[in-house]
């Protein structure tokens, strides 16, 4: 059982049918290094998936590995008992906040996943406000646990699961490329945010003042959609005026993914609650909730988790922070982001199948449009397959999975990134030409 086929067949026979990634990326991994993955047959792939954004520094960064090895000899599991590495991890993450927020924010260590941080935030806000309803956004994704799934807009996984958390109300997100509220093709007054403003102030809104509003500033699984700056500003103003805590889900956008440590820094707002996971543990599981101390009303044991004291993740996460500082990783994110948009944005005018290239930092999406021969989701699936055959791993997301999603390591080199972008652009062009007559192409 040493090849791709054997391991994939073993997985199919023994693992849950809920598995996802190997269905569209049919490989088994032998090892990985930096921005590359090597399968069992010795084929190398450029990795634009990065463990769904977990591997901010790619695979096997030496400083991260050294930190884990050193911590192994000290302690691996500590519940919520203080340790030097945990205290330093806490201090450093508070220091990553804007100066005006550092002294008034508390840290809660959640279970090992981002979904647990979402659950914690809902419980905290309900406890602190004494209210029950929560507002989430269409296109949003917050996890697969019961409460997090209730806050996630995708309908399909909910159909078979009854009795999810009640009292969740969905508002339209600023998905400007597909806005149903746009008054004309050339105008956008961020009409979507007016619905939240009305709901928080209208005595006939249909639901009581919520315990929280939860928001992604760049929707990840929703299709790499950055929120409109005016939309975010007005959401923050409306929630503050109504006394509603604003929860910003930075589980995928945090840890430098968008070009600043937190995405909210680019929007000029201060959330009441910030959720972090994925990349902050250097590839190991840990999740955090940072929240305004005014909300700190929990009794001991109100939200716990066996693996909230993952000492190896704390050590790895500190190494990640050191590398960010010493190697100016954020500058690389911004440079590689500009490189990506320069390479991919021309496809919008070159190919009728490319609706929009968008994103922030290295959280980038290419939304496809369908053709008479194939719908956009199938077109995106074919592009993903062609990329895979060409040595590039990418994921899809958004409505009908029609968005090609790029989540490369944040320290990826200019040369490796250029090769990956070329594979992607070539795949989009080739796939388009297979489905459209030459006369329709520019």
TORVO-594297 format. One record per residue (C-alpha): residue number from 1; residue in one letter; x, y, z. Coordinates in pm, 1 decimal, padded with zeros to 6 digits, always signed. Example, Ala and Ser with C-alpha at 12.3 -4.5 7.8 and 13.67 -1.06 7.14 Angstrom:
PT / 1 / a / +01230.0 / -00450.0 / +00780.0
PT / 2 / s / +01367.0 / -00106.0 / +00714.0
END
This chain:
PT / 1 / x / +00000.0 / +00000.0 / +00000.0
PT / 2 / x / +00253.5 / +00256.3 / -00119.6
PT / 3 / x / +00104.9 / +00433.8 / -00423.7
PT / 4 / x / -00154.8 / +00704.0 / -00475.2
PT / 5 / x / -00414.0 / +00458.6 / -00603.1
PT / 6 / x / -00371.2 / +00211.4 / -00317.2
PT / 7 / x / -00399.5 / +00475.6 / -00046.0
PT / 8 / x / -00696.9 / +00645.1 / -00212.4
PT / 9 / x / -00873.2 / +00309.3 / -00241.5
PT / 10 / x / -00794.8 / +00227.6 / +00121.5
PT / 11 / x / -00938.3 / +00563.8 / +00225.3
PT / 12 / x / -01251.0 / +00512.6 / +00016.8
PT / 13 / x / -01311.9 / +00174.9 / +00178.2
PT / 14 / x / -01244.5 / +00272.6 / +00540.3
PT / 15 / x / -01307.5 / +00646.6 / +00584.7
PT / 16 / x / -01628.0 / +00844.0 / +00609.6
PT / 17 / x / -01801.2 / +00944.1 / +00288.6
PT / 18 / x / -01784.9 / +01302.8 / +00419.7
PT / 19 / x / -01422.6 / +01330.8 / +00301.8
PT / 20 / x / -01380.0 / +01609.8 / +00048.2
PT / 21 / x / -01036.1 / +01712.6 / -00077.1
PT / 22 / x / -00919.8 / +01378.4 / -00226.4
PT / 23 / x / -01232.7 / +01364.7 / -00441.8
PT / 24 / x / -01106.9 / +01655.1 / -00654.7
PT / 25 / x / -00735.4 / +01631.4 / -00578.1
PT / 26 / x / -00672.0 / +01257.1 / -00619.1
PT / 27 / x / -00330.9 / +01221.6 / -00464.1
PT / 28 / x / -00176.2 / +01072.5 / -00152.0
PT / 29 / x / +00101.3 / +01276.3 / +00007.6
PT / 30 / x / +00446.3 / +01129.0 / +00070.7
PT / 31 / x / +00598.3 / +01447.6 / +00209.8
PT / 32 / x / +00583.6 / +01823.2 / +00172.9
PT / 33 / x / +00831.9 / +02107.6 / +00196.2
PT / 34 / x / +00782.7 / +02482.5 / +00167.4
PT / 35 / x / +00534.3 / +02554.7 / -00110.3
PT / 36 / x / +00552.1 / +02203.1 / -00258.1
PT / 37 / x / +00379.3 / +01870.7 / -00200.7
PT / 38 / x / +00523.6 / +01539.0 / -00320.1
PT / 39 / x / +00281.1 / +01255.0 / -00389.1
PT / 40 / x / +00346.1 / +00883.3 / -00351.3
PT / 41 / x / +00455.9 / +00852.3 / -00714.5
PT / 42 / x / +00716.7 / +01127.3 / -00676.8
PT / 43 / x / +00514.7 / +01395.1 / -00857.4
PT / 44 / x / +00566.2 / +01745.5 / -00718.3
PT / 45 / x / +00284.7 / +02000.6 / -00691.8
PT / 46 / x / +00288.0 / +02370.3 / -00610.0
PT / 47 / x / +00054.3 / +02410.4 / -00313.8
PT / 48 / x / -00199.6 / +02693.3 / -00341.9
PT / 49 / x / -00413.0 / +02527.2 / -00074.2
PT / 50 / x / -00182.2 / +02535.9 / +00230.9
PT / 51 / x / -00399.9 / +02315.2 / +00445.9
PT / 52 / x / -00701.4 / +02543.1 / +00382.7
PT / 53 / x / -00493.7 / +02839.1 / +00500.0
PT / 54 / x / -00340.8 / +02670.4 / +00805.7
PT / 55 / x / +00018.7 / +02666.8 / +00678.4
PT / 56 / x / +00105.2 / +03035.3 / +00668.4
PT / 57 / x / +00474.9 / +02953.3 / +00623.3
PT / 58 / x / +00422.5 / +02649.5 / +00405.6
PT / 59 / x / +00518.4 / +02295.1 / +00495.2
PT / 60 / x / +00792.5 / +02213.5 / +00744.0
PT / 61 / x / +00939.9 / +02557.8 / +00810.0
PT / 62 / x / +01264.4 / +02486.7 / +01000.0
PT / 63 / x / +01206.5 / +02747.0 / +01274.0
PT / 64 / x / +00860.6 / +02605.8 / +01341.6
PT / 65 / x / +00990.9 / +02248.6 / +01352.8
PT / 66 / x / +01273.7 / +02346.9 / +01589.3
PT / 67 / x / +01026.8 / +02516.7 / +01824.4
PT / 68 / x / +00806.2 / +02206.9 / +01833.1
PT / 69 / x / +01101.9 / +01977.8 / +01902.8
PT / 70 / x / +01220.8 / +02198.1 / +02188.1
PT / 71 / x / +00874.2 / +02212.7 / +02344.9
PT / 72 / x / +00833.2 / +01834.3 / +02320.2
PT / 73 / x / +01086.3 / +01790.5 / +02599.8
PT / 74 / x / +00902.6 / +02033.1 / +02829.0
PT / 75 / x / +00525.2 / +01982.8 / +02809.6
PT / 76 / x / +00271.1 / +01894.4 / +02541.9
PT / 77 / x / -00067.2 / +01927.5 / +02716.5
PT / 78 / x / -00153.1 / +02165.8 / +02997.3
PT / 79 / x / -00530.8 / +02224.5 / +03000.6
PT / 80 / x / -00569.7 / +02590.6 / +03102.4
PT / 81 / x / -00291.0 / +02587.5 / +03361.7
PT / 82 / x / -00042.5 / +02869.7 / +03293.4
PT / 83 / x / +00294.4 / +02789.8 / +03140.7
PT / 84 / x / +00573.2 / +03015.4 / +03013.0
PT / 85 / x / +00503.2 / +02932.1 / +02647.4
PT / 86 / x / +00130.8 / +02992.8 / +02690.0
PT / 87 / x / +00188.4 / +03325.0 / +02865.3
PT / 88 / x / +00422.8 / +03441.0 / +02588.8
PT / 89 / x / +00176.5 / +03324.9 / +02321.6
PT / 90 / x / -00094.8 / +03529.9 / +02494.3
PT / 91 / x / +00125.1 / +03837.5 / +02530.4
PT / 92 / x / +00240.5 / +03829.6 / +02168.6
PT / 93 / x / -00111.0 / +03793.5 / +02028.1
PT / 94 / x / -00239.2 / +04082.5 / +02236.4
PT / 95 / x / +00054.6 / +04287.4 / +02106.4
PT / 96 / x / -00058.4 / +04216.8 / +01748.8
PT / 97 / x / -00374.5 / +04417.4 / +01816.0
PT / 98 / x / -00386.5 / +04789.0 / +01729.7
PT / 99 / x / -00252.4 / +04992.2 / +02026.3
PT / 100 / x / -00591.7 / +05121.1 / +02136.2
PT / 101 / x / -00727.0 / +04768.2 / +02179.2
PT / 102 / x / -00443.7 / +04588.4 / +02357.6
PT / 103 / x / -00522.1 / +04688.9 / +02714.7
PT / 104 / x / -00894.3 / +04621.6 / +02703.7
PT / 105 / x / -00905.5 / +04281.9 / +02533.3
PT / 106 / x / -00916.4 / +03945.5 / +02707.5
PT / 107 / x / -00808.5 / +03610.3 / +02561.7
PT / 108 / x / -01008.3 / +03288.5 / +02578.5
PT / 109 / x / -00841.8 / +02966.2 / +02466.4
PT / 110 / x / -01099.0 / +02755.1 / +02288.3
PT / 111 / x / -01095.3 / +02395.4 / +02170.3
PT / 112 / x / -00871.1 / +02302.6 / +01880.5
PT / 113 / x / -01085.7 / +02428.3 / +01591.7
PT / 114 / x / -01213.7 / +02759.7 / +01463.7
PT / 115 / x / -01570.4 / +02633.0 / +01493.0
PT / 116 / x / -01524.0 / +02606.8 / +01869.3
PT / 117 / x / -01420.7 / +02972.4 / +01880.0
PT / 118 / x / -01743.5 / +03056.0 / +01694.6
PT / 119 / x / -01945.6 / +02856.9 / +01947.8
PT / 120 / x / -01763.8 / +03032.6 / +02231.7
PT / 121 / x / -01836.8 / +03376.0 / +02085.5
PT / 122 / x / -02208.6 / +03306.0 / +02056.3
PT / 123 / x / -02225.7 / +03176.9 / +02413.4
PT / 124 / x / -02027.1 / +03471.7 / +02546.0
PT / 125 / x / -02239.1 / +03734.9 / +02370.0
PT / 126 / x / -02564.4 / +03570.5 / +02470.5
PT / 127 / x / -02448.6 / +03554.3 / +02832.4
PT / 128 / x / -02321.3 / +03912.3 / +02838.6
PT / 129 / x / -02626.1 / +04068.5 / +02670.4
PT / 130 / x / -02901.5 / +03842.8 / +02801.0
PT / 131 / x / -03032.6 / +03819.4 / +02445.1
PT / 132 / x / -03080.2 / +03520.4 / +02217.4
PT / 133 / x / -03083.3 / +03608.2 / +01845.7
PT / 134 / x / -02775.3 / +03628.7 / +01623.7
PT / 135 / x / -02732.0 / +03797.9 / +01285.0
PT / 136 / x / -02507.9 / +03631.4 / +01026.6
PT / 137 / x / -02449.1 / +03693.2 / +00655.1
PT / 138 / x / -02542.7 / +03524.4 / +00331.4
PT / 139 / x / -02232.0 / +03358.6 / +00189.1
PT / 140 / x / -02076.8 / +03326.9 / +00532.3
PT / 141 / x / -01905.9 / +03013.5 / +00658.6
PT / 142 / x / -01831.5 / +02959.8 / +01027.7
PT / 143 / x / -01792.0 / +02583.7 / +01071.7
PT / 144 / x / -01972.7 / +02250.0 / +01089.4
PT / 145 / x / -02060.4 / +02214.2 / +01457.7
PT / 146 / x / -02428.3 / +02265.6 / +01532.4
PT / 147 / x / -02413.5 / +02632.3 / +01631.9
PT / 148 / x / -02153.6 / +02723.3 / +01370.8
PT / 149 / x / -02352.1 / +02544.7 / +01099.8
PT / 150 / x / -02660.4 / +02742.8 / +01199.3
PT / 151 / x / -02456.9 / +03059.6 / +01133.4
PT / 152 / x / -02329.7 / +02929.3 / +00799.0
PT / 153 / x / -02545.9 / +03025.4 / +00502.0
PT / 154 / x / -02495.4 / +02718.8 / +00280.9
PT / 155 / x / -02826.4 / +02533.3 / +00286.2
PT / 156 / x / -02718.4 / +02186.4 / +00165.1
PT / 157 / x / -02559.7 / +02052.0 / +00487.1
PT / 158 / x / -02853.5 / +02178.0 / +00692.7
PT / 159 / x / -03121.1 / +01983.9 / +00505.7
PT / 160 / x / -03048.0 / +01655.2 / +00682.6
PT / 161 / x / -02988.7 / +01804.0 / +01028.6
PT / 162 / x / -03290.6 / +01918.6 / +01226.3
PT / 163 / x / -03303.4 / +02143.8 / +01531.0
PT / 164 / x / -02999.2 / +02361.2 / +01468.8
PT / 165 / x / -02951.2 / +02667.2 / +01688.3
PT / 166 / x / -03264.5 / +02883.8 / +01655.5
PT / 167 / x / -03278.4 / +03259.7 / +01630.9
PT / 168 / x / -03029.0 / +03308.7 / +01346.5
PT / 169 / x / -03115.3 / +03578.3 / +01091.3
PT / 170 / x / -02925.8 / +03622.0 / +00765.0
PT / 171 / x / -02853.7 / +03957.0 / +00604.1
PT / 172 / x / -02713.0 / +04016.8 / +00253.1
PT / 173 / x / -02336.1 / +04055.3 / +00228.7
PT / 174 / x / -02166.7 / +04310.9 / +00006.0
PT / 175 / x / -02115.3 / +04066.8 / -00281.0
PT / 176 / x / -02088.5 / +04345.7 / -00534.3
PT / 177 / x / -02021.6 / +04125.8 / -00840.4
PT / 178 / x / -02358.6 / +03953.2 / -00795.0
PT / 179 / x / -02557.0 / +04214.8 / -00601.8
PT / 180 / x / -02935.8 / +04162.9 / -00621.5
PT / 181 / x / -02996.6 / +04506.6 / -00467.1
PT / 182 / x / -02794.9 / +04715.5 / -00711.4
PT / 183 / x / -03022.2 / +04983.8 / -00853.6
PT / 184 / x / -02836.1 / +04998.5 / -01183.3
PT / 185 / x / -02534.9 / +04815.8 / -01329.8
PT / 186 / x / -02307.7 / +05113.5 / -01259.8
PT / 187 / x / -02420.2 / +05216.9 / -00912.7
PT / 188 / x / -02367.9 / +05080.1 / -00564.7
PT / 189 / x / -02473.4 / +05270.7 / -00257.3
PT / 190 / x / -02405.6 / +04962.2 / -00041.8
PT / 191 / x / -02780.9 / +04916.9 / -00032.6
PT / 192 / x / -02739.0 / +04580.6 / +00138.9
PT / 193 / x / -02623.8 / +04730.6 / +00468.9
PT / 194 / x / -02943.1 / +04934.7 / +00500.0
PT / 195 / x / -03130.4 / +04614.5 / +00581.4
PT / 196 / x / -02922.5 / +04559.2 / +00895.1
PT / 197 / x / -02950.6 / +04925.7 / +00991.5
PT / 198 / x / -03328.0 / +04900.9 / +00962.3
PT / 199 / x / -03346.4 / +04570.4 / +01150.4
PT / 200 / x / -03151.6 / +04713.4 / +01445.2
PT / 201 / x / -03367.0 / +05026.0 / +01473.5
PT / 202 / x / -03714.0 / +04933.4 / +01344.5
PT / 203 / x / -03974.5 / +04831.6 / +01602.3
PT / 204 / x / -04129.6 / +04611.3 / +01331.8
PT / 205 / x / -03804.6 / +04445.2 / +01221.8
PT / 206 / x / -03944.1 / +04101.2 / +01306.1
PT / 207 / x / -03686.6 / +04002.0 / +01566.1
PT / 208 / x / -03557.7 / +04146.6 / +01888.4
PT / 209 / x / -03222.1 / +04316.4 / +01933.0
PT / 210 / x / -02966.8 / +04039.6 / +01874.7
PT / 211 / x / -02695.4 / +03918.1 / +02106.5
PT / 212 / x / -02435.5 / +03951.1 / +01830.6
PT / 213 / x / -02363.5 / +04015.7 / +01466.1
PT / 214 / x / -02098.2 / +03783.2 / +01318.2
PT / 215 / x / -01912.2 / +03883.5 / +01004.3
PT / 216 / x / -01624.7 / +03771.2 / +00780.6
PT / 217 / x / -01438.7 / +04067.0 / +00630.0
PT / 218 / x / -01334.5 / +03846.3 / +00340.0
PT / 219 / x / -01569.4 / +03556.0 / +00288.7
PT / 220 / x / -01351.9 / +03251.1 / +00232.5
PT / 221 / x / -01567.3 / +02948.8 / +00153.6
PT / 222 / x / -01822.1 / +03196.7 / +00019.3
PT / 223 / x / -01589.8 / +03272.7 / -00271.2
PT / 224 / x / -01301.3 / +03498.7 / -00156.5
PT / 225 / x / -01529.0 / +03802.2 / -00140.5
PT / 226 / x / -01388.8 / +04112.8 / +00032.5
PT / 227 / x / -01646.3 / +04323.9 / +00209.6
PT / 228 / x / -01702.1 / +04673.8 / +00074.3
PT / 229 / x / -01530.2 / +04925.3 / +00308.1
PT / 230 / x / -01844.7 / +05138.0 / +00341.5
PT / 231 / x / -02045.1 / +04825.4 / +00420.7
PT / 232 / x / -01812.4 / +04735.5 / +00708.5
PT / 233 / x / -01802.8 / +05089.1 / +00844.8
PT / 234 / x / -02182.1 / +05110.8 / +00854.8
PT / 235 / x / -02219.5 / +04764.1 / +01008.6
PT / 236 / x / -01986.6 / +04874.6 / +01287.7
PT / 237 / x / -02176.0 / +05201.9 / +01337.5
PT / 238 / x / -02513.6 / +05028.2 / +01341.9
PT / 239 / x / -02407.3 / +04758.3 / +01588.5
PT / 240 / x / -02241.2 / +05009.3 / +01818.8
PT / 241 / x / -02546.4 / +05235.6 / +01816.6
PT / 242 / x / -02771.7 / +04940.1 / +01903.2
PT / 243 / x / -02537.8 / +04804.7 / +02171.4
PT / 244 / x / -02481.8 / +04479.9 / +01978.9
PT / 245 / x / -02139.4 / +04310.2 / +01998.4
PT / 246 / x / -01973.4 / +04277.2 / +01658.5
PT / 247 / x / -01793.4 / +03944.0 / +01618.4
PT / 248 / x / -01534.8 / +03941.4 / +01338.8
PT / 249 / x / -01443.0 / +03592.9 / +01222.0
PT / 250 / x / -01070.5 / +03614.4 / +01136.3
PT / 251 / x / -01020.6 / +03238.4 / +01139.4
PT / 252 / x / -00908.2 / +03240.7 / +00776.2
PT / 253 / x / -00826.7 / +03609.1 / +00723.6
PT / 254 / x / -00612.4 / +03645.6 / +01037.9
PT / 255 / x / -00240.1 / +03583.2 / +01082.5
PT / 256 / x / -00141.7 / +03797.3 / +00785.7
PT / 257 / x / -00343.9 / +03628.5 / +00512.1
PT / 258 / x / -00485.5 / +03959.1 / +00380.7
PT / 259 / x / -00163.5 / +04163.0 / +00408.3
PT / 260 / x / -00215.2 / +04292.2 / +00761.6
PT / 261 / x / -00213.6 / +04071.1 / +01070.1
PT / 262 / x / -00589.6 / +04121.0 / +01109.3
PT / 263 / x / -00816.2 / +04198.1 / +00815.4
PT / 264 / x / -01015.1 / +04445.5 / +01025.8
PT / 265 / x / -00711.0 / +04675.3 / +01037.0
PT / 266 / x / -00772.3 / +04754.2 / +00669.3
PT / 267 / x / -01129.5 / +04862.9 / +00742.0
PT / 268 / x / -01060.9 / +05107.4 / +01022.6
PT / 269 / x / -01292.2 / +04941.6 / +01274.9
PT / 270 / x / -01255.5 / +04787.2 / +01619.6
PT / 271 / x / -01458.0 / +04467.0 / +01671.5
PT / 272 / x / -01586.6 / +04360.9 / +02010.9
PT / 273 / x / -01488.2 / +03997.7 / +01952.6
PT / 274 / x / -01217.3 / +03855.2 / +01724.1
PT / 275 / x / -01192.0 / +03486.3 / +01636.9
PT / 276 / x / -00861.0 / +03325.7 / +01537.9
PT / 277 / x / -00749.1 / +02975.5 / +01448.9
PT / 278 / x / -00596.5 / +02803.5 / +01143.1
PT / 279 / x / -00254.0 / +02967.7 / +01089.2
PT / 280 / x / -00187.1 / +03089.2 / +01444.5
PT / 281 / x / -00069.0 / +02743.9 / +01558.7
PT / 282 / x / +00197.7 / +02695.6 / +01294.0
PT / 283 / x / +00013.6 / +02393.4 / +01153.3
PT / 284 / x / -00098.8 / +02257.5 / +01491.7
PT / 285 / x / -00453.7 / +02300.7 / +01627.3
PT / 286 / x / -00538.2 / +02595.8 / +01849.3
PT / 287 / x / -00808.7 / +02861.9 / +01847.3
PT / 288 / x / -00850.7 / +03192.5 / +02027.3
PT / 289 / x / -01125.2 / +03435.3 / +02108.5
PT / 290 / x / -01013.9 / +03791.1 / +02182.1
PT / 291 / x / -01291.0 / +04001.6 / +02330.4
PT / 292 / x / -01362.2 / +04330.2 / +02501.7
PT / 293 / x / -01328.3 / +04293.1 / +02878.5
PT / 294 / x / -01675.7 / +04444.3 / +02918.3
PT / 295 / x / -01809.6 / +04110.4 / +02792.7
PT / 296 / x / -01612.2 / +03905.3 / +03046.6
PT / 297 / x / -01908.3 / +03784.6 / +03252.5
PT / 298 / x / -01855.3 / +03407.5 / +03234.9
PT / 299 / x / -01843.7 / +03187.5 / +03542.4
PT / 300 / x / -01555.6 / +02936.0 / +03573.3
PT / 301 / x / -01605.4 / +02645.4 / +03333.5
PT / 302 / x / -01857.8 / +02828.3 / +03114.2
PT / 303 / x / -01667.6 / +02725.6 / +02801.6
PT / 304 / x / -01394.7 / +02465.2 / +02823.6
PT / 305 / x / -01218.6 / +02214.0 / +02599.6
PT / 306 / x / -00972.2 / +01936.0 / +02667.7
PT / 307 / x / -00719.7 / +02049.0 / +02406.8
PT / 308 / x / -00730.5 / +02422.7 / +02477.1
PT / 309 / x / -00381.9 / +02396.4 / +02629.1
PT / 310 / x / -00188.9 / +02269.4 / +02325.4
PT / 311 / x / +00164.9 / +02363.4 / +02427.0
PT / 312 / x / +00314.8 / +02247.4 / +02096.7
PT / 313 / x / +00082.5 / +02479.9 / +01906.6
PT / 314 / x / +00180.7 / +02769.8 / +02133.1
PT / 315 / x / +00549.8 / +02706.3 / +02063.6
PT / 316 / x / +00491.4 / +02667.6 / +01689.6
PT / 317 / x / +00275.5 / +02980.5 / +01686.1
PT / 318 / x / +00546.1 / +03184.1 / +01856.1
PT / 319 / x / +00791.6 / +03066.3 / +01591.3
PT / 320 / x / +00548.0 / +03182.7 / +01322.7
PT / 321 / x / +00534.6 / +03527.4 / +01481.6
PT / 322 / x / +00916.3 / +03539.1 / +01495.1
PT / 323 / x / +00943.0 / +03452.2 / +01125.8
PT / 324 / x / +00682.3 / +03713.2 / +01032.7
PT / 325 / x / +00887.1 / +03976.1 / +01212.7
PT / 326 / x / +01236.5 / +03871.3 / +01103.3
PT / 327 / x / +01151.6 / +03797.7 / +00740.1
PT / 328 / x / +00886.1 / +04069.8 / +00690.9
PT / 329 / x / +00634.4 / +03816.4 / +00568.1
PT / 330 / x / +00357.9 / +04077.9 / +00547.9
PT / 331 / x / +00558.7 / +04268.5 / +00288.1
PT / 332 / x / +00584.5 / +03948.7 / +00085.4
PT / 333 / x / +00207.6 / +03898.1 / +00110.7
PT / 334 / x / +00146.8 / +04243.2 / -00032.5
PT / 335 / x / +00406.1 / +04199.8 / -00309.1
PT / 336 / x / +00278.7 / +03856.4 / -00410.7
PT / 337 / x / -00079.2 / +03984.9 / -00401.2
PT / 338 / x / +00009.7 / +04260.1 / -00648.3
PT / 339 / x / +00185.0 / +03996.7 / -00859.9
PT / 340 / x / -00128.4 / +03779.5 / -00864.0
PT / 341 / x / -00362.8 / +04059.7 / -00962.6
PT / 342 / x / -00125.5 / +04175.7 / -01235.2
PT / 343 / x / -00116.5 / +03823.8 / -01377.0
PT / 344 / x / -00483.5 / +03730.7 / -01341.5
PT / 345 / x / -00692.8 / +04047.3 / -01373.6
PT / 346 / x / -00633.1 / +04072.3 / -01752.3
PT / 347 / x / -00827.8 / +03745.8 / -01783.2
PT / 348 / x / -01145.1 / +03942.1 / -01702.4
PT / 349 / x / -01128.4 / +04121.2 / -02038.0
PT / 350 / x / -00954.1 / +03843.4 / -02229.8
PT / 351 / x / -01199.7 / +03562.7 / -02150.1
PT / 352 / x / -01580.6 / +03576.0 / -02123.2
PT / 353 / x / -01560.0 / +03287.5 / -01872.7
PT / 354 / x / -01381.2 / +03500.7 / -01610.9
PT / 355 / x / -01632.8 / +03712.2 / -01422.5
PT / 356 / x / -01405.8 / +03863.7 / -01157.6
PT / 357 / x / -01062.0 / +03835.8 / -00997.0
PT / 358 / x / -01084.6 / +03955.9 / -00637.1
PT / 359 / x / -00958.6 / +03921.8 / -00282.9
PT / 360 / x / -00714.5 / +04071.7 / -00037.2
PT / 361 / x / -00352.5 / +03976.9 / +00020.1
PT / 362 / x / -00307.2 / +03608.7 / -00060.2
PT / 363 / x / -00673.2 / +03521.4 / -00020.3
PT / 364 / x / -00769.7 / +03543.4 / -00385.9
PT / 365 / x / -01062.9 / +03414.8 / -00588.8
PT / 366 / x / -01126.0 / +03386.9 / -00961.8
PT / 367 / x / -01500.9 / +03365.6 / -01024.4
PT / 368 / x / -01598.0 / +03193.4 / -01347.4
PT / 369 / x / -01904.7 / +03242.1 / -01565.0
PT / 370 / x / -02068.4 / +02956.0 / -01750.5
PT / 371 / x / -02083.0 / +02888.5 / -02123.2
PT / 372 / x / -02362.0 / +02748.0 / -02341.5
PT / 373 / x / -02190.5 / +02408.7 / -02313.2
PT / 374 / x / -02110.1 / +02395.5 / -01940.4
PT / 375 / x / -02219.4 / +02574.2 / -01623.6
PT / 376 / x / -01975.1 / +02776.3 / -01416.6
PT / 377 / x / -01937.7 / +02511.9 / -01145.2
PT / 378 / x / -01845.8 / +02240.4 / -01393.1
PT / 379 / x / -01611.5 / +02478.9 / -01571.4
PT / 380 / x / -01434.3 / +02551.3 / -01240.9
PT / 381 / x / -01410.0 / +02178.3 / -01169.0
PT / 382 / x / -01247.1 / +02123.3 / -01507.3
PT / 383 / x / -01000.5 / +02407.7 / -01449.3
PT / 384 / x / -00910.8 / +02257.1 / -01112.4
PT / 385 / x / -00846.9 / +01921.2 / -01280.0
PT / 386 / x / -00627.7 / +02077.0 / -01550.5
PT / 387 / x / -00431.6 / +02264.3 / -01282.2
PT / 388 / x / -00382.6 / +01938.5 / -01092.3
PT / 389 / x / -00254.4 / +01765.7 / -01403.9
PT / 390 / x / -00019.6 / +02060.8 / -01455.5
PT / 391 / x / +00122.6 / +02038.4 / -01101.7
PT / 392 / x / -00086.4 / +02292.4 / -00906.8
PT / 393 / x / -00321.5 / +02234.9 / -00612.4
PT / 394 / x / -00613.6 / +02477.1 / -00583.8
PT / 395 / x / -00955.0 / +02462.3 / -00421.8
PT / 396 / x / -01297.8 / +02581.7 / -00534.8
PT / 397 / x / -01566.5 / +02765.8 / -00340.3
PT / 398 / x / -01848.5 / +03014.2 / -00362.9
PT / 399 / x / -02192.2 / +02962.9 / -00512.4
PT / 400 / x / -02199.8 / +02640.0 / -00714.2
PT / 401 / x / -01824.6 / +02603.4 / -00642.9
PT / 402 / x / -01755.0 / +02833.0 / -00937.1
PT / 403 / x / -01474.9 / +03031.8 / -00770.5
PT / 404 / x / -01113.8 / +02916.8 / -00803.2
PT / 405 / x / -00957.1 / +02986.7 / -00463.3
PT / 406 / x / -00590.6 / +03067.5 / -00403.1
PT / 407 / x / -00444.1 / +03026.9 / -00051.5
PT / 408 / x / -00068.4 / +02986.8 / -00108.0
PT / 409 / x / +00188.3 / +03003.4 / +00173.2
PT / 410 / x / +00243.4 / +03364.2 / +00277.3
PT / 411 / x / +00620.2 / +03333.9 / +00231.8
PT / 412 / x / +00600.0 / +03182.8 / -00116.9
PT / 413 / x / +00875.0 / +03304.0 / -00347.1
PT / 414 / x / +00811.5 / +03526.1 / -00646.6
PT / 415 / x / +00941.5 / +03257.5 / -00883.2
PT / 416 / x / +00732.3 / +02970.7 / -00743.8
PT / 417 / x / +00425.2 / +03191.1 / -00731.2
PT / 418 / x / +00476.6 / +03295.5 / -01093.3
PT / 419 / x / +00490.3 / +02930.4 / -01201.3
PT / 420 / x / +00169.5 / +02852.7 / -01016.7
PT / 421 / x / -00010.2 / +03157.4 / -01157.2
PT / 422 / x / +00100.0 / +03058.5 / -01508.0
PT / 423 / x / -00038.4 / +02706.4 / -01461.5
PT / 424 / x / -00368.7 / +02854.4 / -01341.8
PT / 425 / x / -00400.9 / +03112.1 / -01620.2
PT / 426 / x / -00311.0 / +02852.5 / -01883.1
PT / 427 / x / -00571.2 / +02612.4 / -01743.0
PT / 428 / x / -00843.4 / +02877.5 / -01754.2
PT / 429 / x / -00753.7 / +02967.6 / -02114.2
PT / 430 / x / -00738.6 / +02605.8 / -02232.2
PT / 431 / x / -01063.8 / +02513.0 / -02063.9
PT / 432 / x / -01240.2 / +02818.1 / -02205.1
PT / 433 / x / -01123.9 / +02740.7 / -02557.6
PT / 434 / x / -01256.7 / +02387.2 / -02530.7
PT / 435 / x / -01604.0 / +02517.6 / -02455.7
PT / 436 / x / -01628.5 / +02834.9 / -02663.6
PT / 437 / x / -01589.3 / +02892.8 / -03037.0
PT / 438 / x / -01278.3 / +03085.2 / -03134.3
PT / 439 / x / -01488.6 / +03372.8 / -03271.4
PT / 440 / x / -01619.8 / +03452.4 / -02921.9
PT / 441 / x / -01269.2 / +03491.3 / -02774.7
PT / 442 / x / -01075.9 / +03817.7 / -02780.0
END
